Amino acid sequence: MTAPNDFSVTFDLWETLIIDRPELDLDRGRLRYEGIHSALSRLGIKLPLQDLEKAYHDSAAQLQAVWGRNEHVRTIDQIRLIIRTASGSTFSLPEDPEAIEMLLRAYVDPILAVPPKLNEQAVMTLEGMRSRVQNIGLVSNTGRSPGWVLRQLIGRLGILEFFDVTIFSDEVGWRKPDKHIFERAAIELGTDLHKIIHIGDDPEADVWGAKQAGMRAVLFDYPIPEGFKRLPSSLFALSRGDRRIKDSEINPDGRIGSLKEALDFVDSLRRV
């Protein structure tokens, strides 16, 4: 039996360590399509704001379909998709690096301007893990916000320092539940998959994905908030609804209703 302090722990990010809210998601989206509209106007390209708004919301289902195939969509290609949908043509973005940078900033900066909330138990849980496990990692799928800006976000929220490794899907080329993203985490943590406990809120991506890779998995039982259920085009609702694995195949090693219970799970391994 492996002792608990020989284990490493990896955490999911969204709806586990950070908690989003529908109103924040909507505000962030508004900043994105308004920012794209402003950037295009400065470049002498006129597109109706309402067309960009519709294209932005429509892009969620299109992006989720691609991500569901474990394929990556670069941030600039997400912007291209929105603009082409809004313009109704095979629109080509300017090649000028300054123009590209302006559009990218318009799209990625809103996550910093309107950040999700830190789980109120995140810091105490991460601090508690330091004395209980060998290493702590982060394994997160990315959506509209790439890994490099999410590191800025969690740095501002005060939790980046807790992680020995941060793995983001857009940087490694695989998305949860694909086992390769978990294997990459094990390599970077310098440990074996069976010595890692993964903690996350998504039954398929976090639990089934981690377990089929050979890890233990703890489900943070976080249901889709009612507000997101009323926003069927939100990426959160779409990703949770895009299930391919039967419930009977999803068997977490533990379930927690609050993040700090993850400490109890690790402690319970001592009593086995």
C-alpha positions, 0 to 999 in steps of 0.5 A, a space after each residue: 500500500 502506498 502511503 498518503 504522502 507518497 501520493 500526488 494530487 491533481 485538481 481540476 480548475 473550473 467549478 472546482 477551484 474557481 466557481 463561475 456564475 452565469 452573470 459573470 459569463 454573460 458580462 465576459 461574453 459582452 466584453 469579448 464581442 464588443 472588444 472585437 467590434 471595437 478592434 475591427 472598427 479601428 482597423 476600418 472593418 465594419 460589422 454590426 455589433 448585433 451580428 457579432 453578438 449572435 455569432 459569439 453565442 452561436 460559436 459555443 456549440 460549434 467549438 464544443 463539437 470540435 472539443 468533443 472530438 478532442 481537437 484544439 481550436 486556437 484562440 485566433 481561430 475562435 476569433 476567425 470563426 466568430 467574425 466569419 459567422 458574423 460577416 457571412 463570408 470567408 473573412 480573412 483577418 489582417 496579417 499585421 501582428 499589431 492587428 492580431 494582437 489587438 483582436 487577441 487582447 479583446 478576446 482574452 482580457 475579459 477573463 481578467 476583467 471579469 474573473 470567476 470567484 475563487 472557491 472559498 475553500 480553495 486556499 485552505 484545501 491547497 495549504 492542507 494538501 502540502 503536508 499530506 501529499 508529495 506534489 500538487 498539480 492542475 489539469 484543466 481543459 481550456 475554452 475561450 481562455 488559453 492556458 497562459 492567461 489562466 495562469 495569470 488569473 490563478 496568480 491574481 487569485 493567489 493560488 498559482 504558487 501551490 502548484 508544482 505543475 500546471 497542465 492546460 489542454 491547449 498547450 499539450 494538445 489533449 483534452 480531458 477525458 483523454 488519458 494522454 493529458 493525465 499521462 502528461 501530468 504524471 510525467 511532469 510530476 515525476 510519479 506514476 499514474 496510480 500514485 495520483 488522486 485527481 479531484 474535479 467536478 465533471 463525472 466524465 472528464 475528471 472521474 472517468 478520464 482519470 480512472 481510465 488513465 490509471 489514477 484514483 478520482 474524487 468527484 466534487 459533486 457540483 451540479 450545473 447551477 440553475 442560471 447556466 441551465 437557462 443559458 443552454 449556449 454557455 460552454 459550461 452547460 454544453 460541456 456537461 450535456 455532451 456526455 458520451 460515457 454511461 453513468 454506470 461506467 463512472 465510479 469515483 473512488 470518493 465523492 465530496 460535497 465541499 472542497 475541504 473534504 478532499 483532505 479527509 479523503 487523503 487522510 482516510 487512506 492512512 486508515 486503510 
